[in-house]
């Protein structure tokens, strides 16, 4: 009996120790770009804090380099006040266009081994992106195809244009944890760059602000930021400051002033990086019939447009990426509701206004949004298929966009070339 009791006690202690280990095991690992080409940010979660936050990395499996970071305690706003620890480690001194292996954690527990490739140096290369919004934990239909794309090395980065998990705060943030584990299969291998959406609004966007680490996150809590990649300057901003004003009206002005300053600086740097691309969740235009704001004013011209359309036009923004509507919609070049194509035969060759792309059909539990029976005058193409957008900035004058239909087994259902001999507001003349 004594031996049996000892064996049982050992088993119980082993289980308890195992459970303890699980709480400090890294999970939800994802990468993000920083303001510097020679850096990469690694972010992950544990449910108990650890003595250290470490990443071991290197060009081979010896992982001869070590970077140390910090952890912060995040308490979800739900009734259980569930806590987790968000670990952030910046890898510095990386060489361009190099493959690195890494794992993260501490002596108390390490993640699996992952791999990523740094961006090439300079501006004379062709960045490739997957672009989408509105992907949920449930019905994330596009995810498996994206996993294959990433494993084949098709992209340099992911752009997720708002609305994650549906919703991160649900079940006391367990849905957010599940979603972050889901996207680890792509986000641990290349920078996963984000914008906030309306589904992140709970507790003043706390799940979004805490779970991601975008450039300048300490100053703007991931709500707005910009970064340079190849021949492009990409700006992520929050459309939600216009809608959840009870979190602070001052955010509208703060973001607007930041946008003006960032666009001014990017314009002065256009000789080096000619393309300026914005990403925000709620679109200025749409032809859906779901009563969203972009369906109401001026025949499909949203509240966002009143504040930002003229600003983006005056600074010669080339492409504006949106989501929110659970559909895909490619607009003709448009400004204040007027189509401003380069020509009737080649609307995207030297267009006279920005090109808007709405790509919110990655898949979520809310399914699809309906379209109006008749397309708007500024419509170029629209589809209700689940899928996502691929974007390649080929060079200083050519940018390629294509839409992947997951419903049609990966078929390319739409594609365009945007060709610009000039960038900036002078391109509109």
C-alpha positions in Angstrom: 0.0 0.0 0.0 2.8 2.4 0.9 4.5 1.8 -2.5 1.2 2.3 -4.2 0.6 5.6 -2.4 4.2 6.7 -3.2 3.7 5.9 -6.9 0.4 7.8 -6.9 2.0 10.8 -5.2 4.8 10.8 -7.8 2.2 10.6 -10.6 0.2 13.5 -9.1 3.4 15.6 -8.7 4.4 14.8 -12.2 1.1 16.0 -13.6 1.2 19.1 -11.5 4.8 19.9 -12.7 3.7 19.2 -16.3 0.7 21.6 -15.9 3.1 24.2 -14.5 5.4 23.7 -17.5 2.5 24.2 -19.9 1.7 27.6 -18.3 5.2 28.9 -19.2 5.4 27.2 -22.6 5.5 29.9 -25.4 2.5 30.0 -27.7 0.9 32.4 -30.2 4.3 33.2 -31.7 4.3 35.9 -34.4 6.8 38.2 -36.2 6.5 41.8 -37.2 8.7 44.3 -39.0 10.2 47.3 -37.2 11.3 50.7 -38.5 14.7 49.1 -39.4 15.5 46.7 -42.2 18.1 44.8 -40.0 15.5 44.0 -37.2 12.7 41.6 -36.6 10.3 41.7 -33.6 9.2 38.3 -32.1 6.1 38.3 -29.9 4.5 35.5 -27.9 2.4 34.6 -24.9 2.7 32.5 -21.7 0.2 32.2 -18.9 2.7 32.5 -16.1 5.6 34.9 -16.2 9.1 33.7 -16.8 12.4 34.9 -15.5 13.6 35.8 -18.9 12.2 36.5 -22.4 14.7 35.1 -24.9 15.1 34.3 -28.6 17.9 32.1 -29.7 18.5 32.5 -33.4 21.1 32.1 -36.2 21.8 31.2 -39.8 22.0 27.5 -38.9 20.5 25.1 -36.4 23.2 25.9 -33.7 21.2 29.1 -32.9 24.4 30.8 -31.8 22.9 34.2 -31.1 20.7 35.2 -28.2 18.4 38.3 -27.9 16.7 39.3 -24.6 13.5 41.2 -24.3 10.7 42.0 -21.8 7.3 40.7 -20.8 4.2 42.7 -19.8 1.1 41.4 -18.0 -2.1 41.7 -20.0 -5.4 41.3 -18.1 -8.4 40.8 -20.3 -11.4 43.0 -19.4 -13.9 40.1 -19.1 -15.5 38.8 -16.0 -12.7 36.3 -15.2 -10.0 38.9 -15.6 -7.8 36.3 -17.2 -4.1 37.2 -17.3 -1.3 36.3 -19.7 2.2 37.6 -20.3 3.1 39.1 -23.6 6.8 38.7 -24.4 8.6 40.9 -26.9 12.1 40.4 -28.2 13.7 42.5 -30.9 16.3 40.8 -33.1 18.9 43.3 -34.2 21.9 43.2 -36.6 20.2 40.9 -39.1 21.8 40.7 -42.5 19.5 41.4 -45.6 18.0 38.5 -47.6 19.3 35.9 -45.1 17.5 32.9 -43.7 17.4 32.7 -39.9 16.2 29.9 -37.6 14.9 30.7 -34.2 13.0 29.6 -31.1 11.7 31.7 -28.3 11.0 31.2 -24.6 13.3 30.7 -21.6 15.0 27.9 -19.6 11.5 27.1 -18.3 10.2 26.2 -21.8 11.0 26.7 -25.5 8.9 27.0 -28.6 9.3 24.8 -31.6 11.9 25.8 -34.1 10.8 28.4 -36.7 12.4 30.0 -39.7 12.2 33.4 -41.5 14.0 35.3 -44.2 14.9 39.0 -43.9 14.0 41.6 -46.5 16.6 42.4 -49.2 18.3 45.7 -48.7 17.6 48.9 -50.6 14.6 49.7 -52.8 15.3 47.8 -56.0 13.4 44.6 -55.2 9.8 43.4 -55.4 7.9 42.9 -52.1 5.1 40.3 -52.2 2.1 40.4 -49.8 -1.0 38.5 -48.9 -3.7 41.1 -48.0 -7.0 40.4 -46.3 -9.2 41.3 -43.4 -12.1 39.8 -41.4 -10.6 36.4 -40.6 -12.2 34.6 -37.7 -11.4 31.8 -35.4 -14.5 30.1 -36.9 -14.8 29.6 -40.6 -11.3 30.9 -41.4 -11.7 29.4 -44.8 -8.7 31.0 -46.5 -6.2 30.0 -43.8 -5.2 26.6 -45.1 -4.5 28.0 -48.6 -2.5 30.8 -47.0 -0.5 28.3 -45.0 0.5 26.5 -48.2 1.4 29.8 -49.8 3.6 30.8 -46.9 5.3 27.4 -46.9 6.1 27.8 -50.6 7.7 31.2 -49.9 5.2 33.3 -51.9 5.2 36.3 -49.6 7.5 38.7 -47.8 4.8 39.8 -45.4 1.1 39.5 -44.5 -1.2 42.6 -44.3 -4.2 41.9 -42.1 -6.6 44.8 -42.5 -8.6 44.6 -39.3 -11.1 42.2 -37.6 -9.5 39.3 -35.9 -11.0 36.1 -34.4 -14.6 37.3 -34.1 -13.9 38.3 -31.4 -10.7 38.3 -29.4 -12.4 39.2 -26.2 -15.0 36.4 -26.4 -15.0 33.7 -23.7 -12.8 35.9 -21.6 -10.2 36.2 -24.4 -10.0 32.4 -25.0 -11.2 33.0 -28.6 -8.3 35.5 -29.1 -5.9 32.8 -27.8 -7.3 30.3 -30.2 -7.0 32.6 -33.1 -3.4 33.6 -32.3 -2.5 29.9 -32.2 -4.2 29.4 -35.6 -2.3 32.2 -37.3 1.0 31.1 -35.7 1.2 28.7 -38.7 1.9 31.7 -40.9 2.7 34.6 -38.6 5.7 32.8 -37.0 7.4 32.7 -40.4 7.0 36.2 -41.8 6.0 39.6 -40.6 2.3 39.8 -39.8 1.4 43.4 -40.1 -2.0 44.6 -38.9 -4.6 47.4 -38.7 -7.4 47.5 -36.1 -11.1 46.9 -37.0 -14.5 47.3 -35.3 -14.4 43.8 -33.9 -11.5 44.8 -31.7 -13.3 47.6 -29.9 -13.9 45.8 -26.6 -12.3 47.3 -23.5 -10.7 50.1 -25.6 -9.2 47.7 -28.1 -7.1 46.1 -25.3 -6.7 42.7 -26.9 -5.5 44.2 -30.2 -3.2 46.7 -28.4 -1.6 44.1 -26.2 -1.3 41.1 -28.5 0.5 42.7 -31.5 3.8 44.7 -31.8 3.7 47.0 -34.7 6.4 49.7 -35.4 6.2 52.6 -32.9 3.8 50.5 -30.7 4.9 52.2 -27.5 3.7 55.6 -28.7 0.5 54.6 -30.6 -0.5 51.3 -29.1 -0.6 49.7 -32.6 -3.4 52.0 -33.7 -1.4 53.8 -36.4 2.1 53.4 -37.7 4.1 53.2 -41.0 7.0 51.3 -42.3 9.2 51.1 -45.4 9.5 48.0 -47.6 11.3 48.0 -50.9 10.0 50.8 -53.1 7.0 51.4 -50.9 5.9 53.3 -47.8 3.0 51.6 -46.1 0.7 53.4 -43.7 -1.6 51.6 -41.3 -4.3 53.7 -39.5 -7.4 53.3 -37.4 -10.8 54.0 -39.0 -12.3 53.1 -35.6 -11.3 56.4 -33.9 -14.2 57.9 -35.9 -16.8 55.5 -34.5 -15.8 54.6 -30.9 -15.4 58.2 -29.9 -16.2 57.4 -26.2 -12.6 56.1 -26.0 -11.4 59.7 -26.7 -12.3 62.3 -29.3 -8.7 63.5 -29.1 -7.6 60.3 -31.0 -9.1 61.6 -34.2 -7.0 64.7 -34.1 -3.9 62.9 -32.9 -4.1 60.4 -35.7 -4.9 63.1 -38.3 -1.9 65.2 -37.3 0.3 62.1 -37.4 -1.0 61.2 -40.8 -0.2 64.6 -42.2 3.4 64.5 -40.8 4.0 61.0 -42.0 2.6 61.7 -45.5 4.7 64.9 -45.7 7.9 62.9 -44.8 7.0 60.1 -47.2 6.4 62.6 -50.0 9.8 64.1 -49.5 11.3 60.6 -49.8 9.4 59.7 -53.0 12.5 59.6 -55.1 13.6 56.6 -53.1 10.2 55.0 -52.3 7.7 56.2 -54.9 4.7 54.0 -53.8 2.5 55.2 -50.9 0.0 52.6 -49.8 -2.5 53.0 -47.0 -4.4 50.3 -45.1 -7.5 50.9 -42.9 -10.4 48.7 -42.0 -13.7 50.5 -43.0 -13.7 51.6 -46.6 -14.6 54.9 -48.0 -16.7 53.3 -50.8 -18.6 50.1 -51.2 -21.6 48.7 -53.1 -22.9 46.3 -50.4 -26.4 46.3 -48.9 -25.7 45.6 -45.3 -26.3 49.1 -43.9 -22.7 49.7 -43.1 -21.6 53.4 -43.2 -20.0 53.1 -46.6 -23.5 52.2 -48.1 -25.3 55.3 -46.9 -23.9 58.7 -47.6 -23.3 60.0 -51.2 -24.2 56.6 -52.8 -21.5 54.7 -51.0 -19.2 57.3 -49.5 -18.4 56.8 -45.9 -17.7 59.0 -42.9 -14.0 58.1 -43.3 -14.0 59.7 -46.7 -15.1 63.1 -45.4 -12.0 63.3 -43.2 -9.3 61.5 -45.2 -10.1 61.3 -48.9 -8.9 64.8 -49.7 -5.8 64.3 -47.6 -4.8 61.1 -49.3 -5.6 62.6 -52.7 -3.5 65.7 -52.0 -0.5 63.6 -51.1 -0.9 61.3 -54.1 -1.5 58.1 -52.2 -1.4 55.4 -54.9 -3.3 52.4 -53.4 -5.8 52.3 -50.5 -6.4 48.8 -49.0 -9.6 48.2 -47.0 -11.7 45.3 -45.6 -14.8 45.3 -43.3 -17.2 44.2 -46.1 -17.1 40.4 -46.3 -16.6 40.6 -50.0 -13.9 41.6 -52.6 -14.4 44.8 -54.5 -11.9 46.5 -56.9 -12.7 50.1 -57.6 -11.8 52.1 -60.6 -9.6 55.1 -59.8 -12.1 57.4 -57.9 -12.1 60.8 -56.1 -15.2 62.3 -54.5 -17.4 59.8 -56.3 -16.0 60.6 -59.7 -14.2 58.0 -61.8 -10.8 59.3 -62.8 -9.3 56.5 -64.9 -6.1 56.9 -66.8 -8.1 56.2 -70.0 -11.2 54.2 -70.9 -9.2 51.3 -72.2 -6.5 51.3 -69.5 -8.0 52.8 -66.3 -5.0 51.8 -64.1 -2.3 53.1 -66.4 -1.4 56.5 -65.1 -4.7 56.8 -63.1 -5.8 60.2 -62.0 -6.9 59.2 -58.5 -6.1 56.5 -55.9 -7.1 52.9 -56.5 -9.2 51.3 -53.7 -9.3 47.6 -53.0 -11.7 46.1 -50.5 -10.6 42.6 -49.4 -12.6 41.4 -46.4 -13.6 37.9 -47.5 -10.9 35.7 -45.8 -13.7 34.0 -43.8 -15.5 34.4 -40.5 -18.6 33.3 -38.7 -20.6 36.2 -40.1 -20.3 34.7 -43.6 -20.8 37.0 -46.7 -22.3 40.4 -47.2 -24.7 41.0 -50.1 -24.1 43.4 -53.0 -26.5 45.9 -54.6 -28.1 44.4 -57.8 -26.4 47.0 -60.0 -22.7 47.9 -59.6 -21.7 51.5 -58.8 -20.2 53.6 -61.6 -16.8 53.3 -59.9 -16.9 49.5 -59.6 -14.3 47.6 -61.5 -15.0 44.1 -60.2 -16.7 42.5 -57.2 -17.1 39.0 -55.9 -18.6 37.2 -52.8 -16.2 34.3 -53.0 -14.1 33.6 -49.9 -10.5 34.5 -50.6 -7.7 37.0 -50.3 -5.6 39.4 -52.3 -2.0 39.1 -53.5 0.0 42.3 -54.1 3.4 42.5 -55.7 5.2 45.9 -55.9 7.2 44.9 -59.0 9.2 48.0 -59.4 9.0 51.8 -59.2 6.3 52.0 -61.9 4.4 48.7 -61.8 2.3 47.2 -59.1 0.3 43.9 -59.6 -2.9 42.8 -57.7 -4.7 39.6 -58.0 -7.7 38.0 -56.1 -7.5 34.4 -55.0 -10.9 32.6 -54.8 -10.8 29.9 -52.1 -14.3 28.8 -53.2 -12.8 28.1 -56.7 -9.8 26.1 -55.4 -7.3 28.9 -55.6 -8.4 30.3 -59.0 -7.3 33.9 -59.8 -10.7 35.6 -60.4 -9.4 39.1 -60.9 -6.1 40.8 -61.6 -4.8 44.2 -62.6 -1.6 46.1 -63.2 -1.3 49.6 -61.8 1.2 51.4 -64.0 2.4 54.9 -63.0 5.1 56.9 -64.8 4.7 59.5 -62.1 3.9 59.4 -58.4 2.5 62.1 -56.0 -0.2 64.6 -56.6 1.4 65.7 -59.9 0.3 62.3 -61.2 -3.3 63.4 -61.2 -2.7 66.1 -63.8 
